[in-house]
Amino acid sequence: MPLTQIFSTLRGKRPAPALGRTVGKVRFVGAGPGDPDLLTVKALTALQEADVVIHDGLVPVSIVKLATSAMKFIPVGKKGFGQHTPQDVINARIVENARQGHTVVRLKGGDPTVFARLDEEIEALEAASIDYDIVPGITAASASLAAIGQSLTKRGRNASARILTGHDMKGFADHDWRTLAGSGEVAAIYMGKRAARFIQGRLLMHGAAPDTPVTLVENASRTDQSVLGTTLVNLPDAVEQADLTGPALMLWGLAPRDAASLPLLKQELA
């Protein structure tokens, strides 16, 4: 039985707010990569106790709807290189609703502590003297690794791994490419789809082997998940031809373990 069904039977009455309460609380909740069954028990409980849900655009409706007692849902979507809700507006909406005495769930895709601007929102709450807590979630890297049957670290291959972003506030993000280009290096690159040609150029410039495997997992854990396995030399052309429209995580140095067993696999495009 799916986790969401199991816990639907455990919903009881929510406690009444304390008398005289004028300020609510904010819970930063990780929605995971998209599959509702990958929510933690704590995340599900937080959603069911929420008065207000302020959610990212990438969080599926099926997860948002688990907030069965919420009276208000506020979408604050962001899209790389596209329309987005400014961060100061998001901060203001969180603070405003908490000040009205509500229990606010700030629902973020994946894990709130990984490329989710958590610190900026916490700083806004601290300035307003509003309590908060953090409910971790499964990040896209974990779901993507599971999708291709690989681990982030492996004895004899790599004793460390990197979590990187493909772009930041200034554009395409720069990193320690010389180290990353070394043999056996592994990295999970968030928001790297549009930066594929930039990443390829930097790695080749610093000596990376052209045949190093690179895998992109689109919509990890969801029913429309797809996997693109390619190599560094073919990376930008493969991404362009595959026309990945959903969020995709790039795994540097890793290939799918068993292509034949993976659903919706997009083979390397030469």
Backbone hydrogen bonds, N-H to C=O, Kabsch-Sander energy under -0.5 kcal/mol:
donor,donor_aa,acceptor,acceptor_aa,energy
5,Q,2,P,-0.8
6,I,2,P,-2.2
7,F,3,L,-2.3
8,S,4,T,-0.6
9,T,5,Q,-0.7
9,T,6,I,-0.9
10,L,7,F,-0.8
11,R,8,S,-0.6
21,R,18,A,-1.9
24,G,98,A,-3.9
25,K,102,H,-1.1
26,V,131,D,-2.1
27,R,104,V,-3.2
28,F,26,V,-0.5
28,F,133,D,-2.8
29,V,27,R,-0.8
29,V,106,R,-2.2
30,G,135,V,-2.2
31,A,29,V,-0.6
31,A,108,K,-3.6
32,G,110,G,-2.0
38,L,35,D,-2.3
39,L,36,P,-1.6
44,L,40,T,-2.1
45,T,41,V,-2.3
46,A,42,K,-2.3
47,L,43,A,-2.2
48,Q,44,L,-2.1
49,E,45,T,-1.0
49,E,46,A,-0.5
50,A,47,L,-1.1
51,D,103,T,-2.7
52,V,103,T,-1.9
53,V,72,K,-2.3
54,I,52,V,-0.5
54,I,105,V,-2.8
55,H,53,V,-0.7
55,H,74,I,-1.7
56,D,107,L,-1.9
59,V,56,D,-0.9
63,I,60,P,-1.1
64,V,60,P,-2.0
65,K,61,V,-2.6
66,L,63,I,-1.5
67,A,64,V,-1.8
68,T,66,L,-2.1
70,A,67,A,-1.1
71,M,51,D,-2.7
72,K,51,D,-1.2
74,I,53,V,-3.2
76,V,55,H,-2.8
79,K,83,Q,-0.8
82,G,79,K,-2.3
85,T,77,G,-1.7
89,V,86,P,-0.6
90,I,86,P,-1.9
91,N,87,Q,-2.6
92,A,88,D,-1.9
93,R,89,V,-2.1
94,I,90,I,-2.2
95,V,91,N,-2.4
96,E,92,A,-2.7
97,N,93,R,-2.0
98,A,94,I,-2.0
99,R,95,V,-2.5
100,Q,96,E,-0.7
101,G,98,A,-1.9
102,H,97,N,-1.5
104,V,25,K,-3.2
104,V,102,H,-0.8
105,V,52,V,-3.0
106,R,27,R,-2.7
106,R,104,V,-0.6
107,L,54,I,-1.9
107,L,105,V,-1.0
108,K,29,V,-2.8
108,K,106,R,-0.6
110,G,32,G,-2.9
114,V,111,D,-1.7
115,F,113,T,-0.6
121,E,117,R,-1.3
122,I,118,L,-2.5
123,E,119,D,-2.5
124,A,120,E,-1.3
125,L,121,E,-1.7
126,E,122,I,-2.8
127,A,123,E,-2.1
128,A,124,A,-1.0
129,S,126,E,-1.2
130,I,125,L,-2.3
131,D,24,G,-0.5
133,D,26,V,-1.5
135,V,28,F,-3.7
142,S,139,T,-0.6
143,A,139,T,-1.7
144,S,140,A,-2.6
145,L,141,A,-2.4
146,A,142,S,-2.0
147,A,143,A,-1.7
148,I,144,S,-1.3
149,G,145,L,-0.6
149,G,146,A,-0.7
150,Q,145,L,-2.2
154,K,158,N,-1.4
157,R,154,K,-2.2
158,N,154,K,-2.0
162,R,186,V,-1.6
164,L,162,R,-0.5
164,L,188,A,-2.6
166,G,190,Y,-3.2
168,D,171,G,-3.5
171,G,168,D,-1.4
173,A,166,G,-1.7
177,W,175,H,-1.9
180,L,176,D,-2.0
181,A,177,W,-2.1
182,G,179,T,-1.6
185,E,182,G,-1.5
187,A,252,W,-1.6
188,A,162,R,-2.8
189,I,187,A,-0.6
189,I,250,M,-3.6
190,Y,164,L,-3.1
190,Y,188,A,-0.7
192,G,189,I,-0.6
192,G,248,A,-0.6
196,A,193,K,-1.2
199,I,195,A,-3.0
200,Q,196,A,-2.5
201,G,197,R,-2.3
202,R,198,F,-2.3
203,L,199,I,-2.3
204,L,200,Q,-2.6
205,M,201,G,-2.2
206,H,202,R,-1.1
207,G,204,L,-1.6
208,A,203,L,-2.6
212,T,209,A,-2.0
214,V,230,T,-2.4
215,T,251,L,-2.1
216,L,228,L,-2.7
217,V,249,L,-2.4
218,E,216,L,-0.6
218,E,226,S,-2.7
219,N,247,P,-2.8
222,R,219,N,-2.1
225,Q,222,R,-1.7
226,S,218,E,-1.9
227,V,264,L,-1.1
228,L,216,L,-3.0
229,G,227,V,-0.6
229,G,266,K,-1.5
230,T,214,V,-2.8
230,T,228,L,-0.5
232,L,212,T,-2.0
233,V,210,P,-2.5
234,N,231,T,-0.8
235,L,231,T,-0.8
235,L,232,L,-1.0
238,A,234,N,-2.7
239,V,235,L,-2.5
240,E,236,P,-2.2
241,Q,237,D,-2.5
242,A,238,A,-2.1
243,D,239,V,-1.2
244,L,239,V,-0.7
245,T,243,D,-0.5
249,L,217,V,-2.3
250,M,189,I,-2.5
251,L,215,T,-3.6
252,W,187,A,-2.7
252,W,250,M,-0.7
253,G,213,P,-2.2
254,L,251,L,-0.8
257,R,148,I,-2.9
261,S,258,D,-1.3
262,L,258,D,-0.5
262,L,259,A,-1.2
265,L,262,L,-0.8
266,K,227,V,-4.1
267,Q,265,L,-0.7
270,A,268,E,-0.7
